[in-house]
Amino acid sequence: MENTSTRSTSRPSATRVFVARLVGTGVFDPLGDAVGKVHDVVVLLAHRGQPRAVGLVIEVAGRRRVFLPLSRVTAINPGQVITTGLVNIRRFEQRAVETLVFSELLDRVVTMRDGSGQVSVRDVAIEKDRNRDWKVTRLFVQRASSGPLGLRRGETFIVRPDDVTGLAGSLGPQSAAALLATMEDLKPADLAGVLADLPLARQVEVAAELEDARLADVVEELSDDEAVALISALDAARAADVLDAMQPDDAADLVAELPTAKADVLLDLMQPDEAEDVRRLLTYDGYTAGGLMTTEPIILPPEATVATFLAQARKAETAPALAAVAFVCRPPLETPAGRFLGMVHLQRALRERPQQPLGSILDKDLDVVLPDDSIGTVTRLLATYNLTALPVQDEAGRLLGAVSVDDVLDHLMPDDWREADDAVTDEMIERSANA
């Protein structure tokens, strides 16, 4: 067993590569042209014999994940992987005998054969042998608690795969702390892409480590089917908390896809105010202004100042498209709000004194958008007036909510736009526009 105190003095093989450091590395062909980036490493964990690494999962254009056999890798250098240039662009599909190191092995709890207790896998090293095969040769592990040898809690050290048991099979639910530590800086859309590639059971483990607001942001970026599967797999109380943290329009879209019985249970568990907003949005068709709108834009009275608007726009939970405009109304200021008076654009507000009342700088030259107006009407108005959001009013002129440009784009894009590469997406959008 290799203790961390000797790691700096040991002489690892020149070909030894730790997977957590490899993920995200660029993949290049012999001419130096970028092919993609490493997403994961595929290994075969035999119950007998040394585990073997067989290939890389790389992400190419359009966020497509494909399999690259390690036999086609000519070099793994700091910051780059060099291939023979032959890459099969067929989408990677994991086989039952395969294990993904980054997605599935990190945080796996295994047992030391020397009787010193359990440890968690924090990283995995692969190494090329004399036959040019890549083998799993080392595990970087962390002790979860003090063992009979009196070692301190949290000690990290390196062991060989045959020093532990339980590597080839999960011992139950895993923590996802180490996995998430490598993804903490990812944007929600990118984290959603990583999450969607994990088995559902692992998705639930990752979700358990995320705060409600962070998970809500990620769920909003998943496809409908992926979001439904994850929310359905969560404990009902946790699922309701996540729905509470989501934008009301996104929560309504998700609830609409759930079985009626499941949807009713979650709505009953949500905060009453949040559930009321979702129920109200569910009464509208999905491709109308009412179905597209959020009920939580920035709403202020006419006597509020520019400084107040800027403070609201700076809040982290305010979506960028909605932060660009304030909707000025008579009280009440929660939707359905009072009579809509006009909008104040962020750019205009930045040119005014902080104490300037919003009522004096209103943009009133707007067409009325009713909740039953089509997505085509909304899109035309957003494009005509170069807006990031539009107010939605009822017949009496009261503000019901706002439609943002990002919500319109989500509904105009093909259902599988997250899966398609750029060329395919362009073709699908063109077909949609010509339909």
Buried (B, 14 or more C-beta within 10 A) or exposed (E): EBEEEEEEEEEBEEBEBBBBEBBBBBBBBEEEEEBBBBBBBBBBBEEEEBBBBBBBBBBBEBBBBBBBBBEBBEEBEEEBBBBEEEBEEEEBEBEEEBBBBBBBBBBBBBBBEEEBBBBBBBBBBBBBEEEEBBBBBBBBBBBBEBBEEEBEEEBBBBBBBEBBEBBBEBEEEBBBBBBBEBBEEBEBBBBBBBBBBBEEEBBBBBBBBBEBBBBBBBBBBBBEEBBBBBBBEBEBEBBBBBBBBBBBBBBBBBBBEBEEEBBEBBBEBBEEEBBBBBBBBBEBEBEBBBBBBBBBBBBBBBEBBBBBBBEBBEEEEBBEBBBBBBBBBBEEBBBBBBEBBBBBBBEBBEEBEEEBBBBEBBBEEBEEBBBEBEBEBBBEBBEEEEBBBBBBBBEEEBBBBBBBBBBBEBBBBBEEBBBBEEEBBEEBBEEEEEE
